[in-house]
Amino acid sequence: MQTSLGCSASSLASILLLVTGLLYVVVQFSDSGSKASGSIVSMPMIGMSNSRGPWPKCVGMTGDDCTDYIETGNTGIHTTIIKPSDSDQQGKKFDEHRVRIYVDEDDIVDTIPRLG
């Protein structure tokens, strides 16, 4: 069945569904942006292994617990715990086998650790 626009009813329904879905995504994205702290955090995709990071589960752990979590089953990766007083002394060179774990004054991980 053709409409006055020359499109079938199923084509119009598909377009309407697509537009509705896009509007929903835009609204969800704008709502989540207003609650966020202003930083974008990359998260691993579902099904990825623990071996290449990032490790968002470490946020809130102690530095030592995070080290154990990352190094368990990840041979060839070494971790370094960085306290606030040490953060200015760290080099910027990328190392694919190093994970820097940034902790606060109470030794709690406050940034998602990742390779580098």
N, C-alpha and C positions, 0 to 999 in steps of 0.2 A: 504494500500500500504506500503510495507516494503522498507526501505532504505538499502544501502550497509552495514550499521552498525547493522542491525537487529531491528531497531526501527521504529515505524510508524511515518508518517509525523506529525501527531498531537502531538505525544510525543516530537518530536524535537522542534516543535513550542512552546510547553509549557515550555520546558527547556530554550529555547532562551528568552522567555518572562520573566521567573523567573530571569535569569542572568541579563537581562536588568534592571529589577526593582531593583535588589540588587545593581547594579552599580549606578543607580540613587540615591538611599538612601545614599550610601557611599559618592558620590560627594556632595550631599546636606549637609550631616553631616560635611564634611571637610570644606565646604565653610562657614557654620554658625559658626564653631569653630574659624575661623580666624578673624571674626568680633566681637566675644564675648570678654568680659573683663577677661575671664579666670576662672570664677566661674560658677558652675552649679546651676541653680535655679530650684527647684521642683515647678511644677505648678499643680493646681488641675485639675482633669479630667473634661471634659465637662459634665454638668448635676449635678455636685456635689453641695450641698447646701453651704451656707455661714457659717454654724454652726461649722465646725471643722477645717477650715483653710486648708492651708495657705491663706493669704489675699494679693495677688499681687496688687490688685487695690489700696491698701493703699500707695504704693510707690509714692511719690510726693505730698501726702496730708499733711495737718498739723497734728500734733499729736492728737489734740482734734477731728478733723474730722475723723481720723482713729479710735479713741476710739468709737465715735458715730456709725460708720459704723459696727464695730465688735460687739459691745454690743447690737445693735438693733436686737431684736429677739433671742438673745443668752443668756438666763438666765443661771446663774451658771458659766459664764466666766467673770473673772475680768482682766482688762488691767492695765499695768503700763507703763508710758512713761519714757524712759531712755534717758537722755541727755548725750553728750560725756563726761562731767565731772563726771557723775555718773556710767559709764559703768564698771569701775574697782571694784565697791563696790557691785556688784550683785553676789548672790550665784549661784551655778551651779546646784542646786537640781531641778529635773524635777517636775512640777506641772501641771497636766492635765487640770486644770481650769484657768491657768494663761496665758496671752499673753503679752509678753514684746514688746513694740513699741519703736524701736530705731530711734531717730531723730538726725538731724545735729544741728549746731549752730543756724540755722534759724527756728528751730522747724518743719522741713520738714522730713517726714519718708523716710529713705534711705535704709532700709533693709526690706524684706518681713516678716511681722509678722506671727508667728506660735505659736501653743500651746506649752507650756513647761515652 
